[in-house]
Amino acid sequence: QVQLVESGGGLVQPGGSLRLSCAASGSIFSMYDMGWYRQAPGKQRELVAVISSNSNTQYTDSVKGRFTISRDNAKNTVYLQMNSLKPEDTAVYYCNGRTVVADNWGQGTQVTVSS
């Protein structure tokens, strides 16, 4: 199992940027496929972006061209760079680490996009 701690959320104006970080501990981070999910009030949790153990990436359509997921295996950390933020990006963002036998979640970090 891996323990995940997110950071980097906050309040930002529309058009602004934030970088989320997710620090992992307790297992072999490089073996995990890592993802960022988000949940807005009254909505289901949705996948935002994933990066596989061999660094292949996928994004949901609404963030393509604005968000970038990356990982640093030496630091056991996955990042989500979010640019050109929109009010509809407001949500709690969760980090997920997954293998065939594990599915771990962080506690979430709030991102609010508002003027």
C-alpha positions as CSV (number, residue, x, y, z in Angstrom):
1,Q,0.0,0.0,0.0
2,V,1.0,3.6,-0.5
3,Q,0.1,6.6,1.5
4,L,-0.7,9.7,-0.5
5,V,-0.8,13.4,0.6
6,E,-1.9,16.2,-1.7
7,S,-0.9,19.8,-1.5
8,G,-1.1,22.9,-3.6
9,G,-4.8,23.7,-3.7
10,G,-6.2,27.1,-3.0
11,L,-8.2,30.0,-4.4
12,V,-7.2,31.4,-7.9
13,Q,-8.8,33.8,-10.3
14,P,-10.1,32.6,-13.7
15,G,-7.3,32.2,-16.1
16,G,-4.8,31.6,-13.3
17,S,-2.6,28.6,-12.6
18,L,-2.0,26.2,-9.8
19,R,0.3,23.2,-9.3
20,L,-0.9,20.3,-7.2
21,S,1.5,17.8,-5.7
22,C,0.9,14.4,-4.3
23,A,3.7,12.9,-2.2
24,A,3.7,9.1,-1.8
25,S,5.2,6.9,0.9
26,G,5.2,3.3,2.0
27,S,5.6,1.4,-1.2
28,I,7.4,1.3,-4.5
29,F,6.1,4.4,-6.1
30,S,7.5,3.7,-9.6
31,M,5.2,0.6,-9.9
32,Y,2.0,2.6,-9.4
33,D,-0.2,4.1,-12.1
34,M,-1.0,7.6,-10.7
35,G,-4.1,9.7,-11.3
36,W,-5.8,12.9,-10.3
37,Y,-9.6,12.9,-9.8
38,R,-11.9,15.7,-8.8
39,Q,-15.3,16.0,-7.2
40,A,-17.4,19.1,-7.4
41,P,-20.3,19.7,-5.0
42,G,-23.3,17.6,-6.0
43,K,-21.4,15.8,-8.7
44,Q,-19.7,12.4,-9.0
45,R,-16.0,12.0,-8.7
46,E,-14.4,12.2,-12.2
47,L,-11.1,11.3,-13.6
48,V,-8.9,14.3,-14.6
49,A,-5.6,12.8,-15.7
50,V,-3.6,9.6,-15.3
51,I,0.1,8.8,-15.7
52,S,1.1,5.2,-16.0
53,S,4.1,3.5,-14.4
54,N,5.9,4.0,-17.7
55,S,4.8,7.6,-18.0
56,N,2.0,7.3,-20.6
57,T,-0.6,10.0,-19.9
58,Q,-4.3,10.5,-20.5
59,Y,-6.6,13.4,-19.9
60,T,-10.3,14.0,-19.7
61,D,-11.4,16.1,-22.7
62,S,-12.3,19.2,-20.6
63,V,-8.7,19.7,-19.4
64,K,-6.7,18.8,-22.5
65,G,-4.3,21.5,-23.5
66,R,-4.7,23.2,-20.0
67,F,-3.5,20.6,-17.5
68,T,-0.3,18.5,-17.4
69,I,0.3,15.5,-15.3
70,S,3.8,14.4,-14.5
71,R,5.7,12.3,-12.0
72,D,9.2,12.3,-10.4
73,N,9.9,8.8,-9.2
74,A,13.1,10.0,-7.4
75,K,10.9,12.2,-5.2
76,N,7.9,9.8,-5.0
77,T,5.7,12.6,-6.2
78,V,3.1,13.2,-8.9
79,Y,2.1,16.7,-10.1
80,L,-0.8,18.3,-11.8
81,Q,0.0,21.6,-13.5
82,M,-3.3,23.5,-14.1
83,N,-3.3,26.5,-16.4
84,S,-6.0,28.7,-17.8
85,L,-8.3,27.7,-14.9
86,K,-12.0,28.1,-15.2
87,P,-14.7,28.3,-12.6
88,E,-15.9,24.9,-13.6
89,D,-12.6,23.4,-12.5
90,T,-13.6,24.2,-8.9
91,A,-13.6,20.9,-7.0
92,V,-11.8,18.8,-4.4
93,Y,-8.9,17.2,-6.2
94,Y,-7.8,13.7,-5.1
95,C,-4.7,11.8,-5.9
96,N,-4.9,8.1,-6.6
97,G,-2.3,5.4,-6.8
98,R,-3.1,2.0,-8.3
99,T,-1.6,-1.4,-9.2
100,V,-3.3,-4.7,-9.9
101,V,-3.6,-5.3,-6.1
102,A,-3.8,-1.8,-4.7
103,D,-6.1,1.2,-4.9
104,N,-5.0,4.1,-2.7
105,W,-6.5,7.6,-2.3
106,G,-5.3,10.8,-0.7
107,Q,-7.4,13.1,1.5
108,G,-8.0,15.7,-1.2
109,T,-7.2,19.3,-1.7
110,Q,-9.7,22.1,-2.5
111,V,-9.3,24.1,-5.7
112,T,-11.5,27.1,-6.1
113,V,-11.6,29.2,-9.2
114,S,-13.4,32.5,-8.6
115,S,-13.0,36.2,-9.1
